[in-house]
Amino acid sequence: MEKKSKRSAWLWIILCLPMVFMVYYFITLSGGDIDTDKVSAVELTLPDGDVLSLTDRADIEFYVDLYLEADPLAAPLREVDGANAVEVYIRRTDGNVIFTLYPEVNTNGCFFKNSDGKYYALLSAHAKSLLQRTECAFVYDEGGYALPELMFVTGGGNQPIKPTDYTWQYKDIAGNTVDYTAAEKATDTQFFSYYSNIGCTFRFSAEPDSYTVAFYEEDGNALSVTDPSGLIFTSDTKIKAKIEATWASKGKALGGSASYEFDLFYDILPKLTQSASSAEIGDVIYVTFRHLSESESISLDTQLVTSPLKVLYKEDYAYVMLPVSAKNTAGDYTLKFTVGDISETFTLSVTTPEGNLCRARMDTELYTKYLSPDSIARYDNLMQVWCAMEGVDMIEAGAAFGKPVDTAALYGYGSYMSVNDVPPYFYLESNDYSLTKGASIKSAQRGTIIYVGEDELMGNMVVVDHGFGVLSHYYNVGKVSEGKIVGTTVQKGEIIGTADVSGMTYKNGEQAEPMLRFGISVNGVFVNPEVFFKDGVDIG
């Protein structure tokens, strides 16, 4: 009987051993008993995202003792949502201990939350030591010990101005004098702009005991004005500003001084004018901005099919060319321009050309291929490449373009076309000229040749960049003149090729005839060449 009891006791002990180990392991993992010899590092994630890995034994023992000797709390000492905190990971071989630390400049206000969501208050001695460590310097920033901030205040909001240099000290929780270095210094030139009708001012988060403000012209000459409200100019003006500020000791903040240097841009409110309130497809509308600086961006909100905005600057004026694409339908379009916080709206009435249906004949197989998605995509890719080239502005504003040939257009831009009596009918976006073999083809204006190529559909092609986003296109050229290669500068009226059958051309009966398809594009949108024959680039 006694042997049987002993066997039962041993069996019970064996069965309970796993549970004992589980309880021990749970207590160990929960941090109830941390062997510092098994801790490899204490890893801290600070509020700004920086991660510190502490491997010194003294640092490890400090955080382990801080954790083990804390007193339980029924509730957190203050609101934790949104509070700056330090995530602490005690890395050990038998499992990590994780807790969130909430320090403040008060030895009775430091506490943490463990992985079970329970709160613990730090012992006063641990809190005092913690608040003297470099990783907790951020606590003093929040507690009013930091260098005051300087803000640039204008109608667009407040922007911080970084000091170019400063000295600042405070006393920590133990009464030690600490050199404050957390404020970020300006490493590059700071730039602030404001509109003349709104004005600006400078505002410190804590008023200095003394400070000076000085303004200088770009060449270094000092201005007599010391208050930004006195900065009044007749045009957009860039100046330099310098501020020196000093704070006396107040409580734990021992004070110091700071210097600030930055550029100011006095921006006169842009004025917008529109060249016309009505247009026909193929026209170009010019929007003029006075007092628009190159640092200001323009956006356009409209349903009008036009090109991306490209701004042309000329002295105190800036211009935007809006080509009215043939993809538009007749009707009124709202154009909302926004510069910074300022918006202005115009209405543009668009009409489509009225004309009879023009019937033409071409090689059916080539025309079908011309309408295919692959062909359209290939040509669109070419246009994107051409428009991305930054050409030199080689023409005088207002200089009219010349006609590329001496004959009248067989079909003009905006003609309502039917080819081989096969839908779809479309508006022609070029001038098509019927030519005799050998007829001269001339450059419409001074420019740089940016493309010479041969295409099954467009024949021999030449594209000339005139600047201002304006390209002239010569397709179905019979023969390109010798020496007319990419990079060549051509003058207005200079012969760039001669006529012959090239690519897909119009047919007279079954006979293909020489022709020139001539187009002008503005920032990638084809417009009516007649507009440029009359006025050229109509700015200035």
C-alpha positions as CSV (number, residue, x, y, z in Angstrom):
1,M,0.0,0.0,0.0
2,E,2.9,2.3,0.9
3,K,4.6,1.6,-2.4
4,K,1.5,2.5,-4.3
5,S,1.2,5.9,-2.5
6,K,4.8,6.7,-3.3
7,R,4.3,5.9,-6.9
8,S,1.1,8.1,-7.0
9,A,3.1,11.0,-5.4
10,W,5.9,10.8,-7.9
11,L,3.3,10.6,-10.7
12,W,1.6,13.8,-9.4
13,I,5.0,15.6,-9.2
14,I,5.9,14.6,-12.8
15,L,2.6,15.8,-14.1
16,C,2.9,19.2,-12.3
17,L,6.4,19.9,-13.4
18,P,5.4,21.4,-16.8
19,M,2.9,23.7,-15.1
20,V,5.6,24.8,-12.6
21,F,7.9,25.6,-15.5
22,M,5.2,27.5,-17.3
23,V,4.5,29.6,-14.2
24,Y,8.2,30.3,-13.8
25,Y,8.5,31.2,-17.5
26,F,5.5,33.5,-17.4
27,I,6.8,35.3,-14.3
28,T,10.2,35.7,-16.0
29,L,8.8,37.0,-19.3
30,S,6.5,39.4,-17.5
31,G,9.5,41.1,-15.9
32,G,8.8,40.0,-12.4
33,D,12.4,38.7,-12.1
34,I,14.9,39.9,-14.7
35,D,18.4,38.5,-14.7
36,T,20.5,41.4,-16.1
37,D,23.2,38.9,-17.2
38,K,20.7,37.6,-19.8
39,V,20.0,41.2,-21.1
40,S,21.9,42.0,-24.2
41,A,20.7,45.6,-24.7
42,V,18.0,48.1,-23.8
43,E,16.6,49.6,-27.0
44,L,14.8,53.0,-26.8
45,T,12.5,54.4,-29.5
46,L,12.3,58.2,-28.9
47,P,9.3,60.4,-29.8
48,D,11.0,61.7,-32.9
49,G,11.5,58.1,-34.2
50,D,15.3,57.9,-33.3
51,V,16.3,54.5,-31.9
52,L,19.0,54.2,-29.3
53,S,20.6,50.8,-28.3
54,L,22.2,50.8,-24.9
55,T,24.6,48.0,-24.2
56,D,26.6,49.4,-21.2
57,R,25.9,47.3,-18.1
58,A,25.2,50.4,-16.0
59,D,22.5,51.6,-18.5
60,I,21.0,48.1,-18.6
61,E,20.8,47.8,-14.9
62,F,19.3,51.3,-14.6
63,Y,16.3,50.5,-16.9
64,V,15.9,47.0,-15.3
65,D,15.7,48.5,-11.8
66,L,13.5,51.3,-13.0
67,Y,11.0,48.7,-14.3
68,L,11.2,46.2,-11.4
69,E,11.0,48.7,-8.5
70,A,8.0,50.8,-9.8
71,D,4.8,51.1,-7.8
72,P,1.4,50.0,-9.3
73,L,-1.1,52.7,-10.2
74,A,-4.9,52.4,-10.4
75,A,-4.9,54.8,-13.4
76,P,-2.4,56.8,-15.5
77,L,-1.2,60.0,-13.9
78,R,-2.3,62.1,-16.9
79,E,-3.7,61.7,-20.4
80,V,-1.5,59.4,-22.5
81,D,-3.2,59.8,-25.9
82,G,-1.0,62.0,-28.0
83,A,1.6,62.4,-25.3
84,N,5.3,62.0,-26.1
85,A,6.6,58.7,-24.9
86,V,9.6,56.4,-25.1
87,E,9.1,52.8,-26.2
88,V,11.5,50.6,-24.1
89,Y,12.6,47.1,-25.1
90,I,14.7,45.1,-22.7
91,R,16.3,42.6,-25.0
92,R,17.1,39.3,-23.3
93,T,17.8,35.7,-24.3
94,D,14.7,34.3,-22.6
95,G,12.2,36.9,-24.0
96,N,11.9,40.6,-24.3
97,V,10.3,43.0,-21.7
98,I,8.4,45.9,-23.4
99,F,6.9,49.0,-21.8
100,T,6.0,52.5,-22.7
101,L,7.6,55.3,-20.6
102,Y,5.9,58.7,-20.0
103,P,8.4,61.1,-18.5
104,E,7.8,64.8,-17.5
105,V,9.8,67.4,-15.6
106,N,8.4,66.3,-12.3
107,T,9.8,63.4,-10.3
108,N,6.2,62.5,-9.2
109,G,4.9,62.6,-12.7
110,C,6.9,59.9,-14.4
111,F,5.2,56.5,-15.1
112,F,5.0,53.7,-17.6
113,K,2.6,51.2,-19.0
114,N,3.6,47.6,-19.3
115,S,2.7,45.1,-22.1
116,D,-0.4,44.1,-20.1
117,G,-1.8,47.6,-20.2
118,K,-1.1,48.2,-16.4
119,Y,0.4,51.5,-15.2
120,Y,3.3,51.9,-12.7
121,A,4.8,55.0,-11.1
122,L,8.6,55.4,-11.1
123,L,10.3,55.8,-7.8
124,S,11.4,59.4,-7.1
125,A,15.1,58.5,-7.3
126,H,14.7,56.7,-10.6
127,A,12.6,59.6,-12.1
128,K,15.3,62.1,-11.0
129,S,18.1,60.0,-12.6
130,L,16.0,59.5,-15.8
131,L,15.4,63.2,-16.2
132,Q,19.1,63.8,-16.2
133,R,19.8,61.4,-19.1
134,T,20.3,62.7,-22.6
135,E,17.6,60.6,-24.1
136,C,15.0,62.5,-22.0
137,A,16.2,66.0,-23.1
138,F,13.0,66.3,-25.1
139,V,11.0,66.5,-21.9
140,Y,12.6,69.9,-21.2
141,D,11.5,71.2,-24.7
142,E,7.9,70.6,-23.7
143,G,8.3,72.1,-20.2
144,G,9.2,75.6,-21.3
145,Y,13.0,75.2,-21.0
146,A,13.6,75.3,-24.8
147,L,14.8,78.2,-26.9
148,P,11.7,80.2,-27.9
149,E,10.5,79.8,-31.5
150,L,10.4,82.7,-34.0
151,M,7.5,82.6,-36.5
152,F,7.0,84.3,-39.9
153,V,3.4,85.4,-39.8
154,T,1.4,86.3,-42.9
155,G,-2.0,85.7,-44.5
156,G,-0.9,82.3,-45.7
157,G,-0.2,81.1,-42.2
158,N,2.7,80.8,-39.8
159,Q,6.1,79.4,-40.8
160,P,9.0,78.8,-38.3
161,I,12.3,80.7,-38.8
162,K,15.3,78.7,-37.8
163,P,18.1,80.4,-36.0
164,T,21.5,80.6,-37.8
165,D,23.2,80.5,-34.4
166,Y,22.2,80.5,-30.7
167,T,23.3,79.9,-27.1
168,W,20.8,78.7,-24.5
169,Q,20.9,77.1,-21.1
170,Y,18.6,75.7,-18.5
171,K,18.7,73.9,-15.2
172,D,17.6,70.3,-15.1
173,I,15.7,68.6,-12.3
174,A,18.8,68.2,-10.2
175,G,19.9,71.8,-10.7
176,N,22.6,71.0,-13.2
177,T,23.3,73.7,-15.9
178,V,22.6,72.1,-19.3
179,D,23.6,73.6,-22.7
180,Y,20.5,73.3,-24.9
181,T,21.2,72.1,-28.4
182,A,17.9,70.6,-29.6
183,A,16.8,73.6,-31.7
184,E,17.7,72.9,-35.4
185,K,19.9,75.5,-37.0
186,A,19.4,76.8,-40.5
187,T,22.0,75.3,-42.9
188,D,20.6,76.8,-46.1
189,T,19.2,80.2,-47.0
190,Q,15.7,80.5,-45.6
191,F,13.1,82.1,-47.9
192,F,9.8,83.6,-47.1
193,S,7.3,85.5,-49.3
194,Y,4.2,87.5,-48.7
195,Y,1.7,89.6,-50.7
196,S,1.9,93.3,-50.5
197,N,-1.8,93.7,-49.6
198,I,-1.5,91.2,-46.7
199,G,1.8,92.2,-45.1
200,C,3.8,90.1,-42.6
201,T,5.2,90.3,-39.1
202,F,7.5,88.3,-36.8
203,R,6.4,86.6,-33.6
204,F,8.3,84.9,-30.8
205,S,6.7,82.2,-28.7
206,A,8.3,84.0,-25.7
207,E,9.0,87.7,-26.1
208,P,12.7,88.5,-25.9
209,D,14.0,91.1,-23.4
210,S,15.7,92.9,-26.3
211,Y,15.9,92.4,-30.1
212,T,16.8,94.3,-33.3
213,V,15.5,93.9,-36.8
214,A,17.5,95.1,-39.9
215,F,16.7,94.8,-43.6
216,Y,19.1,95.0,-46.5
217,E,18.9,95.2,-50.3
218,E,20.4,92.3,-52.2
219,D,23.6,94.2,-52.8
220,G,24.0,94.6,-49.0
221,N,22.9,98.3,-48.7
222,A,21.0,98.8,-45.4
223,L,17.4,100.0,-45.5
224,S,16.2,102.6,-43.0
225,V,13.1,100.5,-42.2
226,T,13.1,98.3,-39.1
227,D,9.5,97.1,-39.1
228,P,8.1,94.9,-41.9
229,S,5.0,97.1,-42.2
230,G,7.2,99.8,-43.6
231,L,8.5,97.7,-46.5
232,I,6.6,99.2,-49.5
233,F,7.9,98.7,-53.1
234,T,6.4,99.4,-56.5
235,S,7.4,96.0,-57.9
236,D,8.3,92.5,-56.7
237,T,11.4,92.9,-54.5
238,K,13.7,90.5,-52.8
239,I,15.5,91.7,-49.6
240,K,17.5,90.2,-46.7
241,A,16.5,90.3,-43.0
242,K,18.5,89.9,-39.9
243,I,17.2,89.6,-36.3
244,E,19.2,89.5,-33.1
245,A,17.3,88.5,-29.9
246,T,18.3,88.1,-26.2
247,W,16.4,86.5,-23.3
248,A,17.2,87.0,-19.6
249,S,17.0,84.1,-17.0
250,K,13.5,83.2,-15.9
251,G,13.2,80.4,-13.4
252,K,14.8,77.2,-14.6
253,A,15.4,78.7,-18.1
254,L,18.7,80.5,-17.8
255,G,18.2,82.3,-21.1
256,G,20.5,83.1,-24.0
257,S,20.6,84.7,-27.4
258,A,19.8,83.8,-31.0
259,S,20.6,85.2,-34.5
260,Y,18.4,84.8,-37.5
261,E,19.1,85.5,-41.2
262,F,16.7,84.9,-44.1
263,D,15.5,86.3,-47.4
264,L,12.1,88.0,-47.8
265,F,10.2,88.4,-51.1
266,Y,7.8,91.3,-51.3
267,D,5.2,90.0,-53.8
268,I,2.8,92.4,-55.4
269,L,-0.5,90.7,-56.1
270,P,-0.6,89.3,-59.6
271,K,-3.1,90.9,-62.0
272,L,-4.6,88.7,-64.7
273,T,-5.9,89.8,-68.1
274,Q,-7.3,87.6,-70.9
275,S,-6.7,88.4,-74.6
276,A,-10.2,87.4,-75.7
277,S,-13.5,86.2,-74.3
278,S,-14.4,84.1,-77.4
279,A,-12.4,81.8,-79.7
280,E,-12.8,79.4,-82.5
281,I,-11.1,76.0,-82.3
282,G,-7.5,76.4,-83.4
283,D,-7.2,79.8,-81.8
284,V,-4.6,80.7,-79.1
285,I,-5.8,82.6,-76.0
286,Y,-3.2,84.6,-74.1
287,V,-3.5,85.2,-70.4
288,T,-1.2,87.9,-69.0
289,F,0.0,88.1,-65.4
290,R,1.6,91.2,-64.2
291,H,3.8,91.0,-61.0
292,L,4.1,87.2,-61.3
293,S,7.4,85.9,-60.0
294,E,9.1,82.7,-61.2
295,S,8.8,81.3,-57.7
296,E,5.0,81.4,-57.9
297,S,3.1,78.5,-59.5
298,I,0.0,78.8,-61.6
299,S,-2.8,76.2,-61.7
300,L,-5.7,76.1,-64.1
301,D,-9.0,74.4,-63.4
302,T,-11.1,74.0,-66.6
303,Q,-13.0,71.6,-68.8
304,L,-11.4,73.3,-71.9
305,V,-9.2,70.9,-73.8
306,T,-5.9,72.8,-74.0
307,S,-2.2,72.2,-73.3
308,P,-0.4,72.0,-70.0
309,L,0.5,75.4,-68.7
310,K,3.8,76.8,-69.7
311,V,4.7,80.3,-68.4
312,L,6.7,82.7,-70.5
313,Y,8.4,85.5,-68.4
314,K,9.2,88.9,-69.9
315,E,10.3,91.7,-67.5
316,D,7.4,92.3,-65.0
317,Y,5.0,90.2,-67.1
318,A,4.3,86.6,-67.5
319,Y,2.2,84.9,-70.3
320,V,0.3,81.7,-70.7
321,M,-0.7,80.5,-74.1
322,L,-3.9,78.4,-74.2
323,P,-4.3,76.6,-77.6
324,V,-8.0,75.8,-78.2
325,S,-7.9,72.2,-79.3
326,A,-10.1,70.7,-82.1
327,K,-11.2,68.2,-79.5
328,N,-13.4,70.9,-77.9
329,T,-17.1,71.3,-78.7
330,A,-19.0,74.6,-79.0
331,G,-20.0,76.2,-75.7
332,D,-18.9,78.3,-72.8
333,Y,-15.9,77.2,-70.7
334,T,-14.9,78.4,-67.2
335,L,-11.2,79.0,-66.7
336,K,-10.1,79.3,-63.0
337,F,-6.5,80.4,-62.5
338,T,-5.0,80.1,-59.1
339,V,-1.7,81.7,-57.9
340,G,-1.0,80.9,-54.3
341,D,-4.1,81.8,-52.3
342,I,-5.5,84.0,-55.1
343,S,-8.0,82.8,-57.7
344,E,-9.6,84.5,-60.7
345,T,-12.1,83.1,-63.1
346,F,-12.8,83.9,-66.8
347,T,-15.4,82.6,-69.2
348,L,-14.4,81.6,-72.8
349,S,-17.0,81.1,-75.5
350,V,-15.8,78.5,-78.1
351,T,-17.3,78.1,-81.5
352,T,-16.5,75.5,-84.1
353,P,-15.9,76.3,-87.8
354,E,-18.9,75.9,-90.1
355,G,-18.2,74.4,-93.4
356,N,-19.2,71.8,-96.0
357,L,-18.0,68.3,-95.8
358,C,-14.7,67.9,-97.8
359,R,-14.2,64.6,-99.5
360,A,-10.8,63.2,-100.3
361,R,-9.2,60.0,-101.4
362,M,-6.2,58.2,-100.1
363,D,-4.7,54.6,-100.2
364,T,-7.3,52.7,-98.2
365,E,-4.9,50.3,-96.6
366,L,-2.6,53.1,-95.4
367,Y,-5.5,55.2,-94.2
368,T,-6.9,52.3,-92.2
369,K,-3.4,51.8,-90.6
370,Y,-3.3,55.6,-90.0
371,L,-6.5,55.3,-87.8
372,S,-5.2,52.3,-85.8
373,P,-4.5,52.5,-82.1
374,D,-0.8,51.5,-82.6
375,S,-0.3,54.3,-85.1
376,I,-1.9,56.9,-82.9
377,A,0.1,55.8,-79.9
378,R,3.4,55.9,-81.8
379,Y,2.7,59.4,-83.0
380,D,1.6,60.5,-79.5
381,N,4.9,59.2,-78.1
382,L,6.8,61.3,-80.7
383,M,4.9,64.4,-79.7
384,Q,5.7,63.8,-76.1
385,V,9.4,63.6,-76.9
386,W,9.3,66.8,-79.0
387,C,7.4,68.7,-76.4
388,A,9.8,67.7,-73.7
389,M,12.7,69.3,-75.5
390,E,13.7,72.7,-74.0
391,G,14.3,74.7,-77.2
392,V,15.8,78.2,-77.4
393,D,13.3,81.1,-78.0
394,M,14.4,82.0,-81.5
395,I,11.6,84.2,-82.7
396,E,10.6,87.8,-81.9
397,A,7.3,88.2,-80.1
398,G,4.7,89.3,-82.6
399,A,6.8,88.2,-85.6
400,A,4.4,86.6,-88.2
401,F,5.1,83.2,-89.6
402,G,5.5,82.7,-93.3
403,K,3.6,80.2,-95.4
404,P,5.7,77.1,-96.2
405,V,4.7,77.0,-99.9
406,D,3.5,79.5,-102.5
407,T,0.1,77.9,-103.1
408,A,-3.2,78.1,-101.2
409,A,-4.2,75.3,-98.9
410,L,-6.2,72.5,-100.6
411,Y,-7.8,71.8,-97.2
412,G,-7.4,74.2,-94.3
413,Y,-7.3,73.7,-90.5
414,G,-10.8,72.9,-89.2
415,S,-12.0,71.4,-92.5
416,Y,-14.7,68.8,-91.9
417,M,-13.1,65.8,-93.7
418,S,-14.3,62.5,-95.2
419,V,-11.6,60.2,-96.5
420,N,-12.7,57.5,-99.0
421,D,-16.3,58.1,-97.7
422,V,-15.5,56.1,-94.7
423,P,-16.4,57.3,-91.1
424,P,-15.3,58.7,-88.8
425,Y,-15.4,62.2,-90.2
426,F,-13.1,64.6,-88.4
427,Y,-11.7,68.2,-88.2
428,L,-8.4,68.5,-90.0
429,E,-5.7,69.9,-87.6
430,S,-3.3,71.0,-90.3
431,N,-3.1,72.8,-93.6
432,D,-2.8,70.4,-96.5
433,Y,-1.3,71.7,-99.7
434,S,-1.4,70.1,-103.1
435,L,2.0,70.6,-104.8
436,T,3.8,70.0,-108.1
437,K,6.8,67.7,-108.0
438,G,10.0,69.7,-107.0
439,A,8.1,72.6,-105.5
440,S,10.1,74.3,-102.7
441,I,9.0,73.8,-99.0
442,K,10.2,76.6,-96.7
443,S,10.7,77.0,-93.0
444,A,7.8,79.1,-91.7
445,Q,10.0,80.9,-89.1
446,R,13.4,80.9,-87.6
447,G,14.1,77.9,-85.4
448,T,16.0,74.7,-84.7
449,I,15.4,71.4,-86.4
450,I,14.7,68.8,-83.7
451,Y,13.5,65.9,-85.8
452,V,14.1,64.5,-89.3
453,G,12.7,61.1,-90.0
454,E,10.8,58.8,-92.5
455,D,7.5,57.3,-91.8
456,E,5.2,54.9,-93.8
457,L,2.2,57.2,-93.2
458,M,3.7,60.7,-92.8
459,G,6.5,60.2,-95.3
460,N,9.6,62.3,-94.8
461,M,9.1,64.5,-91.7
462,V,10.8,67.6,-90.4
463,V,10.0,69.3,-87.1
464,V,11.3,72.8,-86.2
465,D,11.3,74.2,-82.7
466,H,10.8,78.0,-82.6
467,G,10.8,78.4,-78.8
468,F,7.9,79.5,-76.6
469,G,6.6,75.9,-76.9
470,V,5.8,76.4,-80.6
471,L,6.7,73.8,-83.2
472,S,6.2,73.7,-86.9
473,H,5.6,70.3,-88.6
474,Y,6.3,69.4,-92.2
475,Y,5.0,66.0,-93.3
476,N,4.9,64.2,-96.6
477,V,8.0,66.1,-97.8
478,G,9.3,64.6,-101.0
479,K,13.0,65.1,-100.3
480,V,14.6,66.8,-97.3
481,S,17.3,69.4,-98.4
482,E,20.9,68.4,-97.9
483,G,22.4,69.5,-94.6
484,K,19.0,69.9,-92.9
485,I,19.7,67.6,-89.9
486,V,18.8,67.7,-86.3
487,G,20.4,70.7,-84.6
488,T,20.5,72.8,-87.7
489,T,19.2,76.4,-87.3
490,V,17.0,77.5,-90.2
491,Q,15.8,81.0,-91.0
492,K,12.3,82.1,-92.0
493,G,11.8,81.3,-95.7
494,E,14.8,79.0,-95.9
495,I,14.2,75.9,-98.1
496,I,14.1,72.7,-96.1
497,G,12.8,70.3,-98.8
498,T,11.1,69.8,-102.1
499,A,7.7,68.2,-103.0
500,D,7.2,64.6,-104.2
501,V,5.0,61.7,-103.2
502,S,6.0,60.6,-99.7
503,G,4.0,58.4,-97.4
504,M,0.2,58.5,-97.4
505,T,-0.8,61.4,-99.8
506,Y,-4.0,62.4,-101.5
507,K,-4.9,60.6,-104.8
508,N,-6.3,62.0,-108.1
509,G,-8.1,58.9,-109.4
510,E,-5.6,56.1,-108.8
511,Q,-2.6,58.4,-108.9
512,A,-1.0,59.6,-105.6
513,E,0.1,63.3,-105.9
514,P,2.7,65.3,-104.1
515,M,1.5,67.2,-101.1
516,L,2.6,68.9,-97.8
517,R,0.8,68.5,-94.5
518,F,1.8,71.5,-92.5
519,G,0.9,72.1,-88.9
520,I,1.8,74.3,-85.9
521,S,1.5,73.0,-82.4
522,V,1.6,75.0,-79.1
523,N,2.8,72.9,-76.2
524,G,1.7,69.7,-78.0
525,V,-1.7,71.0,-79.2
526,F,-2.2,71.7,-82.9
527,V,-3.7,75.1,-83.8
528,N,-4.7,76.9,-86.9
529,P,-1.6,78.0,-88.8
530,E,-3.4,81.1,-90.0
531,V,-3.3,82.5,-86.5
532,F,0.5,82.4,-86.7
533,F,0.6,83.6,-90.3
534,K,-1.2,86.7,-89.0
535,D,0.3,87.4,-85.5
536,G,3.0,84.9,-84.6
537,V,3.5,84.6,-80.9
538,D,1.4,87.6,-79.8
539,I,3.0,88.6,-76.5
540,G,4.6,91.7,-75.3
